[in-house]
Amino acid sequence: MKRDEMLAKLEDRHSKWDILVIGGGATGAGIAVDAAARGYSVLLLERHDFGKGTSSRSTKLVHGGVRYLQQGNVSLVMEALKERGILRENAPHLVHDLRFVVPNYDWWEAPFYGIGLKVYDMLAGKYGFGPSTMLSKEETVEAIPTIRTEGLRGGVQYYDGQFDDARLLIHLCQTAAKRGAVLLNYCEVTGLTKGADGFIDGAVAIDLESGREHEISARVVVNATGPFTDSIRKMDDQSVKNMISPSQGVHIVLDASFLPCESAIMVPHTKDGRVLFAIPWHDHALIGTTDTPLKEVVEEPEAFEEEIEFILETAEQYLHKKPQRSDIRSIFAGIRPLVKTEDTENTAALSRDHTIHIAHSGLMTICGGKWTTYRRMAEDAVNHAAMLGQLEERPCPTRNLRIHGHCEEAENLGDLWIYGSDAYPIRDLIRQQPDMMEKIHPDLPYTRAEVAWGVREEMARTLEDVLSRRTRALLLHAQGAIDAASGVANLMAKELGKDAEWVDKQVQSFCAMASRCLPNERGVS
C-alpha cells in the first residue's frame, strides 16, 4: 500500500466513483473494505493519518460490553458478541482471548456478577470465548497476583477479546486496497459539490502534501468522520443541529509490574458509573477509562488532572502496589462520538448504537457505534449507500473475509506476531540489512525494520504516524518515544527522500504533541 500509487489512481480516474468515504477511522476503513469487496469503486479520504483520532485511542478490547448489559441494551450486546467472534475468525493474528476477573469484596458481588456474566455467556452462544466461573480467594490471587487481598472474598472470571486498534485499522486499509479501493491519508475534504437538483455529487479535496486540489465526482458521499461528523454536515447545510455529544475517555499506561499476568481486572461500577479495566497490553498495564463530557471537539484531546487522579485512585483500591503519578509511562485521551439524545446529559448513559442519517441533499452520515461492531456498521452503511446511489445490489461478503495479515499461528512469529503474515517480508528485510534489527530505543520493543516497513508499505508519512500508530511507542512509553524521535526521523528521511529541515520540523512537532502524554501536572476541566 503506497501513497504515490494511490494518488496516481485518483488523478488518473475521470469517471464517477460509486462511493466516496470521508474519514479514515474504523468506520470509514470498514466501509471501504465492504464496498470494495462487493466490487464497487470506492475512494476514502482522510485529512490526517488513518486512525489519527478515536480509532487508535480505545481500551484495546473487542467485547460485547458488560456495561451495556447492565443498561439493558441486550440487542447491542448480542450484536457485539457475534461481531467479536467474527473478528477473531477473520483476524486471528490481531484478536485473542483475554481472561477477565471481577474481584469480589462484598458478599453480594459474587452472585450478582456471577449471574450477570452467565447471561453474557448465554448471549454469546456459539461465538463465546469461554464460560464464566466463580473463583475462590486463592484462585483470584493466583489469576491476579497484584490484587488487593484485604477484604477479598473471591472473584468471577469471564472471557472477552483483546486487540491492537491501530494495527487492525492499517490492516483494514490494506484489505480494502487489495480489493481495489483507493485510500489517501493527508488529503482533506474542503467542500461538497452539488448538481443542479441540489443533490450532492462529489467533493473538493486538497492533497496536504502537494497542495494540489482535486475535484471528485461520486454517486454517494459517506460522512464517517467520528467526532468531526458535524463539521462535514455543516459543509452541506450550515443550519443543521449537532448530532454528536462528545465524551472523552482517558487511559494511563504503567509498567508490567502492576499487572504481571495474562489476566485483566474488570471493575464493574466506578463512582462515575463506568466500567474500569486494567489489562495487560504489549507487556505493559493499561488502565482506563473515564467518561468526561466535552463542550467541543478538539484535534488533540488531553487528559484533565481529575481524570488522571480518578484512574489512579480507583486503581489503588484494587492493587496492593498502589500506582503513583511517577509510575505512569504514558497517558492518552480519545473522543467518543456519541449520538445525542434529547433527554440525556450523562454521556456514560448514552447509547453506543450506530446511526445512519441521510440529509435532503443525499449526504449520508454514519456515527456512533464502537470498534467491535465496525463490520456490521459498514455492512449497514454500504447497503444504504447502494440504495441511495442506485448501485447494482450485491451481497455483503465480509462475514467470511480474511483481513490482511491473516495468520492462524501468529504466536510463532516472535516479536513480529502483530504483523501476521507481513512478519515474513519484515524478516527478509532484516536478513538483507542486519542493522535493521536494531531497536529504536532500549525501553521499546520496536526495530528499525518496522519503521522502514511502515514507511514503505503502510503509508506512514510523519514521525507521529510511526511512533504512535504503526508502532505503539508513544502509548507504551512517551519519554522513550520522545528520546527515539531524532533517530527514527532520520531513518524516515532516508526512506522518503527528505532533508534535514524536514527532520527538524518532524522532531519538533512530534515532541510537542508527545509531551501531552507525559504525567505532568495539567489543567482541570
C-alpha positions as CSV (number, residue, x, y, z in Angstrom):
1,M,0.0,0.0,0.0
2,K,1.9,3.0,-1.3
3,R,0.7,6.6,-1.3
4,D,2.2,7.6,-4.6
5,E,0.3,4.7,-6.3
6,M,-2.9,5.7,-4.6
7,L,-2.5,9.3,-5.6
8,A,-1.9,8.3,-9.2
9,K,-5.1,6.2,-9.3
10,L,-7.0,9.2,-8.0
11,E,-5.5,11.5,-10.6
12,D,-6.0,9.0,-13.5
13,R,-9.7,8.5,-12.8
14,H,-12.1,10.5,-14.9
15,S,-15.3,8.7,-14.1
16,K,-17.5,8.9,-11.1
17,W,-16.7,6.9,-8.0
18,D,-19.5,4.7,-6.7
19,I,-18.8,5.7,-3.1
20,L,-16.6,8.5,-1.6
21,V,-15.9,7.9,2.1
22,I,-14.8,10.8,4.2
23,G,-12.9,9.7,7.3
24,G,-10.1,7.1,7.8
25,G,-11.0,5.7,11.1
26,A,-12.5,2.3,12.0
27,T,-15.9,3.1,10.4
28,G,-14.5,4.6,7.2
29,A,-12.0,1.8,6.7
30,G,-14.7,-0.8,7.4
31,I,-16.9,0.8,4.7
32,A,-14.0,0.9,2.2
33,V,-13.4,-2.8,2.8
34,D,-17.1,-3.7,2.4
35,A,-17.7,-1.6,-0.6
36,A,-14.5,-2.7,-2.4
37,A,-15.2,-6.4,-1.6
38,R,-18.7,-6.0,-3.3
39,G,-17.0,-4.7,-6.4
40,Y,-18.0,-1.0,-6.0
41,S,-15.4,1.7,-6.9
42,V,-14.6,3.4,-3.6
43,L,-12.3,6.3,-2.6
44,L,-11.5,7.1,1.0
45,L,-10.0,10.4,2.1
46,E,-8.5,11.2,5.5
47,R,-7.2,14.6,6.3
48,H,-4.7,13.3,8.9
49,D,-3.4,9.8,9.2
50,F,-5.5,6.7,9.2
51,G,-6.8,6.3,12.8
52,K,-5.3,9.5,14.0
53,G,-8.2,10.2,16.3
54,T,-10.6,8.0,18.3
55,S,-9.8,4.7,16.5
56,S,-6.3,4.4,17.8
57,R,-7.1,5.5,21.4
58,S,-9.5,2.8,22.5
59,T,-9.3,0.4,25.5
60,K,-8.0,-2.2,23.1
61,L,-10.9,-4.6,23.7
62,V,-13.1,-6.5,21.3
63,H,-16.0,-7.1,23.6
64,G,-19.7,-7.4,23.9
65,G,-19.9,-4.8,26.6
66,V,-20.8,-5.9,30.1
67,R,-21.8,-2.4,31.0
68,Y,-24.3,-2.3,28.1
69,L,-25.9,-5.5,29.6
70,Q,-26.3,-3.6,32.9
71,Q,-28.1,-0.8,31.0
72,G,-30.4,-3.4,29.5
73,N,-29.2,-3.0,25.9
74,V,-29.4,-6.7,25.1
75,S,-29.5,-6.3,21.3
76,L,-26.3,-4.3,21.2
77,V,-24.6,-6.8,23.4
78,M,-25.7,-9.7,21.3
79,E,-24.6,-8.0,18.1
80,A,-21.2,-7.1,19.6
81,L,-20.7,-10.6,20.9
82,K,-21.4,-12.0,17.4
83,E,-19.1,-9.5,15.8
84,R,-16.4,-10.3,18.3
85,G,-16.4,-13.9,17.2
86,I,-16.4,-13.0,13.5
87,L,-13.4,-10.7,14.0
88,R,-11.5,-13.3,15.8
89,E,-12.0,-15.7,12.9
90,N,-11.1,-13.1,10.3
91,A,-8.1,-11.6,12.1
92,P,-6.7,-14.3,14.4
93,H,-3.3,-12.6,14.4
94,L,-4.8,-9.5,16.0
95,V,-7.6,-10.7,18.2
96,H,-7.1,-13.1,21.0
97,D,-8.9,-14.3,24.1
98,L,-8.3,-12.5,27.4
99,R,-9.4,-13.7,30.8
100,F,-11.1,-11.0,33.0
101,V,-11.5,-11.2,36.7
102,V,-14.1,-9.3,38.7
103,P,-12.8,-9.2,42.2
104,N,-15.5,-9.5,45.0
105,Y,-15.1,-7.6,48.3
106,D,-18.8,-7.6,49.3
107,W,-21.0,-10.7,49.9
108,W,-23.5,-9.8,47.2
109,E,-21.0,-9.3,44.4
110,A,-20.3,-13.0,43.6
111,P,-24.0,-14.0,43.0
112,F,-24.9,-10.6,41.4
113,Y,-22.0,-10.5,38.9
114,G,-21.9,-14.3,38.5
115,I,-25.5,-14.4,37.3
116,G,-24.9,-11.4,35.0
117,L,-21.9,-13.0,33.4
118,K,-23.8,-16.2,32.9
119,V,-26.3,-14.2,30.9
120,Y,-23.4,-12.7,29.0
121,D,-22.2,-16.3,28.2
122,M,-25.7,-17.3,27.0
123,L,-26.0,-14.3,24.7
124,A,-22.6,-15.1,23.1
125,G,-23.9,-18.6,22.2
126,K,-21.6,-20.3,19.6
127,Y,-19.5,-17.1,19.5
128,G,-18.4,-17.5,23.1
129,F,-14.8,-17.3,24.1
130,G,-15.2,-19.5,27.2
131,P,-17.6,-19.9,30.1
132,S,-17.6,-17.6,33.2
133,T,-16.8,-19.3,36.5
134,M,-16.6,-18.4,40.2
135,L,-13.2,-18.1,41.8
136,S,-12.2,-18.6,45.4
137,K,-10.0,-16.0,47.1
138,E,-6.9,-18.2,46.4
139,E,-7.8,-18.6,42.7
140,T,-8.4,-14.9,42.3
141,V,-4.9,-14.1,43.8
142,E,-3.4,-16.8,41.5
143,A,-5.0,-15.1,38.5
144,I,-4.1,-11.6,39.6
145,P,-1.0,-11.7,41.8
146,T,-1.1,-7.9,42.5
147,I,-4.8,-7.8,43.5
148,R,-5.5,-6.1,46.9
149,T,-6.2,-9.0,49.3
150,E,-7.6,-7.1,52.2
151,G,-11.3,-8.0,52.4
152,L,-11.1,-10.0,49.2
153,R,-13.7,-12.8,49.1
154,G,-13.1,-14.2,45.7
155,G,-13.9,-13.3,42.1
156,V,-15.8,-14.0,38.9
157,Q,-13.9,-15.0,35.8
158,Y,-15.1,-14.5,32.2
159,Y,-13.5,-14.2,28.8
160,D,-13.5,-11.4,26.2
161,G,-11.3,-10.3,23.3
162,Q,-8.3,-8.0,23.0
163,F,-6.6,-6.4,20.0
164,D,-4.4,-3.6,18.8
165,D,-6.7,-0.9,17.4
166,A,-4.2,1.0,15.2
167,R,-2.7,-2.2,13.7
168,L,-6.1,-3.6,12.9
169,L,-7.0,-0.3,11.2
170,I,-3.9,-0.4,9.0
171,H,-4.7,-4.0,8.1
172,L,-8.2,-3.0,7.2
173,C,-6.9,-0.3,4.9
174,Q,-4.6,-2.8,3.3
175,T,-7.5,-5.2,2.9
176,A,-9.5,-2.5,1.1
177,A,-6.6,-1.6,-1.1
178,K,-6.1,-5.2,-2.2
179,R,-9.7,-5.2,-3.4
180,G,-9.3,-2.1,-5.5
181,A,-10.2,0.7,-3.1
182,V,-8.1,3.9,-3.2
183,L,-7.3,5.3,0.2
184,L,-5.4,8.5,0.9
185,N,-4.2,10.0,4.1
186,Y,-3.3,13.7,4.4
187,C,-6.0,14.5,1.8
188,E,-8.6,16.9,3.3
189,V,-12.1,17.4,2.0
190,T,-12.7,21.2,2.0
191,G,-16.1,21.3,0.4
192,L,-19.0,19.3,-1.0
193,T,-20.3,19.7,-4.6
194,K,-24.0,19.6,-5.7
195,G,-25.7,19.2,-9.0
196,A,-28.4,21.5,-10.4
197,D,-31.0,19.5,-8.4
198,G,-29.2,20.3,-5.1
199,F,-28.2,16.7,-4.6
200,I,-24.6,16.1,-3.5
201,D,-22.5,14.7,-6.4
202,G,-18.9,14.8,-5.0
203,A,-16.4,16.8,-3.1
204,V,-13.4,19.1,-3.4
205,A,-10.2,17.8,-1.6
206,I,-6.7,19.1,-1.2
207,D,-3.6,16.8,-1.0
208,L,-1.9,18.4,2.0
209,E,1.5,17.2,0.9
210,S,1.5,18.8,-2.6
211,G,-1.2,21.5,-2.1
212,R,-2.9,20.2,-5.2
213,E,-6.7,20.5,-5.3
214,H,-8.9,17.6,-6.6
215,E,-12.5,17.7,-7.8
216,I,-14.1,14.3,-7.1
217,S,-17.4,13.0,-8.5
218,A,-19.2,10.3,-6.7
219,R,-22.7,8.7,-6.7
220,V,-22.7,8.6,-2.9
221,V,-20.8,10.6,-0.3
222,V,-20.5,9.0,3.1
223,N,-19.5,11.1,6.1
224,A,-17.7,8.7,8.5
225,T,-15.6,11.3,10.5
226,G,-16.5,10.3,14.0
227,P,-16.2,13.2,16.4
228,F,-16.0,15.6,13.4
229,T,-19.3,14.4,11.9
230,D,-21.0,17.7,12.4
231,S,-18.3,19.8,10.6
232,I,-18.9,17.8,7.4
233,R,-22.6,18.0,7.8
234,K,-22.3,21.8,8.1
235,M,-20.4,21.9,4.8
236,D,-23.7,20.7,3.3
237,D,-26.1,22.8,5.5
238,Q,-24.9,25.4,8.0
239,S,-28.3,25.3,9.8
240,V,-28.2,21.7,10.9
241,K,-28.1,20.9,14.7
242,N,-25.2,18.9,16.0
243,M,-25.7,15.1,16.2
244,I,-22.6,14.4,18.2
245,S,-22.3,14.6,22.0
246,P,-18.5,14.3,22.5
247,S,-17.2,12.4,25.5
248,Q,-13.5,12.0,26.4
249,G,-12.0,8.7,27.6
250,V,-8.6,8.7,29.2
251,H,-6.2,5.8,29.8
252,I,-2.9,5.5,31.6
253,V,-0.1,3.0,30.9
254,L,2.1,1.6,33.6
255,D,4.9,-1.0,33.5
256,A,4.0,-4.7,33.8
257,S,4.9,-5.0,37.5
258,F,1.5,-3.6,38.3
259,L,-0.2,-6.4,36.4
260,P,2.4,-9.2,35.9
261,C,0.0,-11.8,34.5
262,E,-2.1,-12.7,31.5
263,S,-5.4,-11.8,33.1
264,A,-7.2,-8.4,33.3
265,I,-9.2,-6.8,36.1
266,M,-12.7,-5.5,35.4
267,V,-14.2,-3.1,37.9
268,P,-17.9,-3.2,37.1
269,H,-19.0,0.1,38.7
270,T,-16.9,3.1,39.4
271,K,-18.1,6.3,41.1
272,D,-18.9,7.9,37.7
273,G,-20.9,4.9,36.6
274,R,-18.4,3.5,34.2
275,V,-16.6,0.2,34.0
276,L,-12.8,0.4,34.6
277,F,-10.4,-2.1,33.1
278,A,-6.8,-2.9,34.0
279,I,-5.5,-5.0,31.2
280,P,-2.1,-6.5,30.1
281,W,-1.2,-5.0,26.7
282,H,2.2,-5.2,24.9
283,D,3.9,-6.2,28.2
284,H,2.5,-3.1,30.0
285,A,-0.5,-2.4,32.1
286,L,-3.2,-0.3,30.5
287,I,-5.8,1.2,32.9
288,G,-9.0,3.1,32.0
289,T,-11.2,4.7,31.1
290,T,-13.1,7.9,32.0
291,D,-16.3,9.4,30.6
292,T,-16.0,13.2,30.6
293,P,-18.5,15.3,28.5
294,L,-16.8,17.9,26.4
295,K,-18.2,21.2,25.2
296,E,-16.4,21.0,21.9
297,V,-14.4,18.6,19.8
298,V,-10.6,19.2,19.6
299,E,-8.0,17.8,17.4
300,E,-5.7,16.7,20.2
301,P,-7.7,15.8,23.3
302,E,-5.7,16.0,26.5
303,A,-6.4,14.3,29.9
304,F,-7.7,16.6,32.6
305,E,-6.0,16.4,36.0
306,E,-9.1,15.0,37.7
307,E,-9.3,12.2,35.1
308,I,-5.8,11.1,35.9
309,E,-6.4,11.2,39.6
310,F,-9.7,9.3,39.2
311,I,-7.9,6.4,37.4
312,L,-5.1,6.3,40.0
313,E,-7.5,6.5,42.9
314,T,-9.7,3.7,41.5
315,A,-6.7,1.5,40.6
316,E,-5.2,1.7,44.1
317,Q,-8.5,0.4,45.6
318,Y,-7.8,-2.9,43.7
319,L,-4.0,-3.2,43.5
320,H,-1.7,-3.8,46.5
321,K,1.0,-2.0,44.7
322,K,-0.5,1.5,44.5
323,P,0.3,3.3,41.3
324,Q,1.7,6.8,41.7
325,R,1.9,9.6,39.1
326,S,5.6,9.0,38.7
327,D,4.8,5.4,37.7
328,I,2.9,6.5,34.6
329,R,4.7,5.7,31.3
330,S,2.1,7.4,29.1
331,I,-1.4,9.0,29.1
332,F,-3.7,9.1,26.1
333,A,-7.1,10.5,25.5
334,G,-9.7,9.8,22.8
335,I,-13.1,11.3,22.0
336,R,-16.2,9.1,21.7
337,P,-18.6,10.3,19.0
338,L,-21.8,9.6,20.9
339,V,-25.1,10.3,19.2
340,K,-27.1,13.0,21.0
341,T,-30.4,12.3,22.7
342,E,-32.8,15.0,23.9
343,D,-33.0,13.9,27.5
344,T,-29.6,12.5,28.4
345,E,-26.9,14.7,29.8
346,N,-24.7,11.9,31.3
347,T,-22.6,10.6,28.4
348,A,-21.9,7.3,30.2
349,A,-25.6,6.6,29.7
350,L,-25.7,7.4,26.0
351,S,-26.2,4.5,23.6
352,R,-23.2,3.1,21.7
353,D,-25.6,2.0,18.9
354,H,-24.8,3.4,15.5
355,T,-27.0,5.8,13.5
356,I,-27.3,6.4,9.7
357,H,-28.7,9.7,8.7
358,I,-29.4,10.8,5.1
359,A,-29.8,14.5,4.5
360,H,-32.2,16.1,2.0
361,S,-29.1,16.7,-0.2
362,G,-28.2,13.0,-0.1
363,L,-25.2,13.3,2.2
364,M,-25.1,10.1,4.1
365,T,-23.7,10.2,7.7
366,I,-22.9,7.3,9.9
367,C,-21.9,7.9,13.5
368,G,-21.9,6.2,16.9
369,G,-21.1,2.5,17.3
370,K,-17.8,1.1,18.6
371,W,-14.8,-0.8,17.3
372,T,-16.2,-4.2,17.9
373,T,-19.2,-3.6,15.6
374,Y,-17.3,-1.8,12.9
375,R,-18.0,-4.6,10.3
376,R,-21.8,-4.6,10.9
377,M,-21.8,-0.8,10.8
378,A,-20.0,-1.0,7.4
379,E,-22.5,-3.5,6.1
380,D,-25.4,-1.3,7.0
381,A,-23.7,1.8,5.5
382,V,-22.9,0.1,2.2
383,N,-26.4,-1.3,2.0
384,H,-27.8,2.2,2.4
385,A,-25.3,3.7,0.0
386,A,-26.2,1.2,-2.7
387,M,-29.8,2.1,-2.5
388,L,-29.1,5.8,-2.3
389,G,-26.8,5.8,-5.3
390,Q,-28.9,3.3,-7.2
391,L,-25.9,0.9,-7.4
392,E,-26.3,-2.7,-8.5
393,E,-27.4,-4.7,-5.5
394,R,-24.6,-7.0,-4.3
395,P,-24.4,-9.2,-1.2
396,C,-22.0,-8.3,1.7
397,P,-19.1,-10.7,1.7
398,T,-17.2,-9.5,4.8
399,R,-18.7,-12.2,7.2
400,N,-16.0,-14.6,6.0
401,L,-13.5,-12.1,4.5
402,R,-10.0,-12.6,5.8
403,I,-8.3,-9.4,6.9
404,H,-4.8,-8.6,5.6
405,G,-2.1,-10.4,7.7
406,H,-4.4,-13.3,8.5
407,C,-2.3,-15.9,10.2
408,E,-3.5,-18.7,12.4
409,E,-0.2,-19.2,14.2
410,A,0.9,-15.7,14.8
411,E,2.2,-16.6,18.2
412,N,5.1,-18.4,16.5
413,L,6.3,-15.2,14.8
414,G,8.1,-13.9,17.9
415,D,8.2,-10.1,18.4
416,L,6.6,-9.6,15.0
417,W,3.4,-11.5,15.7
418,I,1.2,-8.5,15.4
419,Y,2.0,-8.1,11.7
420,G,0.7,-11.6,11.0
421,S,1.8,-12.8,7.5
422,D,3.7,-9.5,7.0
423,A,6.2,-10.7,9.5
424,Y,7.8,-12.8,6.8
425,P,8.8,-9.9,4.5
426,I,9.9,-7.8,7.5
427,R,12.2,-10.7,8.5
428,D,13.5,-10.8,4.9
429,L,14.3,-7.0,5.2
430,I,16.3,-7.8,8.4
431,R,18.2,-10.6,6.6
432,Q,19.1,-8.2,3.8
433,Q,20.1,-5.4,6.1
434,P,21.1,-6.8,9.6
435,D,21.3,-3.2,11.1
436,M,17.5,-3.1,10.7
437,M,17.3,-5.4,13.7
438,E,18.5,-2.6,15.9
439,K,15.9,-1.3,18.4
440,I,14.8,2.3,18.1
441,H,15.1,2.7,21.9
442,P,16.3,0.4,24.7
443,D,13.0,0.5,26.5
444,L,10.8,-0.1,23.4
445,P,10.3,-3.4,21.5
446,Y,10.4,-1.9,18.0
447,T,13.1,-2.1,15.4
448,R,14.4,0.0,12.6
449,A,12.9,-2.6,10.2
450,E,9.4,-1.8,11.5
451,V,10.0,1.9,10.8
452,A,11.1,1.2,7.3
453,W,8.2,-1.2,6.7
454,G,5.7,1.4,8.0
455,V,7.0,4.0,5.5
456,R,7.4,1.6,2.5
457,E,4.2,-0.5,2.9
458,E,1.8,1.3,5.3
459,M,1.8,4.9,4.1
460,A,3.4,6.3,7.2
461,R,4.2,9.9,6.3
462,T,5.2,11.6,9.6
463,L,7.1,10.8,12.7
464,E,3.8,10.6,14.7
465,D,2.4,8.1,12.2
466,V,5.3,5.7,13.0
467,L,5.7,6.3,16.7
468,S,2.0,6.5,17.6
469,R,0.2,4.2,15.2
470,R,2.5,1.9,13.0
471,T,4.2,1.1,16.3
472,R,2.7,2.0,19.7
473,A,5.8,3.5,21.1
474,L,4.1,6.8,22.2
475,L,1.4,4.9,24.1
476,L,3.7,2.5,25.8
477,H,6.5,4.9,26.9
478,A,6.1,8.5,26.0
479,Q,9.5,9.6,27.1
480,G,11.1,6.7,25.3
481,A,9.3,7.8,22.1
482,I,10.5,11.3,22.5
483,D,14.1,10.1,23.0
484,A,13.8,7.9,19.9
485,A,12.3,10.7,17.8
486,S,15.5,12.0,16.2
487,G,16.8,8.6,15.2
488,V,13.5,7.5,13.7
489,A,13.0,10.8,11.9
490,N,16.4,10.4,10.2
491,L,15.6,6.9,9.1
492,M,12.3,8.0,7.7
493,A,14.0,10.9,5.9
494,K,16.2,8.4,4.1
495,E,13.1,6.3,3.1
496,L,11.1,9.3,2.0
497,G,13.9,11.4,0.4
498,K,13.5,14.2,2.9
499,D,16.2,16.7,4.1
500,A,17.5,17.8,7.5
501,E,14.9,20.6,7.7
502,W,12.1,18.1,7.4
503,V,13.7,16.0,10.2
504,D,14.0,19.0,12.5
505,K,10.3,20.0,11.9
506,Q,9.1,16.5,12.4
507,V,11.0,16.1,15.7
508,Q,9.8,19.4,17.0
509,S,6.2,18.8,16.1
510,F,6.2,15.2,17.5
511,C,7.9,16.2,20.8
512,A,5.4,19.0,21.3
513,M,2.5,16.6,20.7
514,A,4.0,13.7,22.7
515,S,4.7,15.9,25.8
516,R,0.9,15.8,26.4
517,C,1.3,12.1,27.1
518,L,3.8,12.7,29.9
519,P,2.5,12.6,33.5
520,N,3.0,16.3,34.2
521,E,0.5,18.4,36.1
522,R,-2.1,19.8,33.9
523,G,-5.3,21.8,33.9
524,V,-8.7,21.0,35.4
525,S,-11.8,20.7,33.3
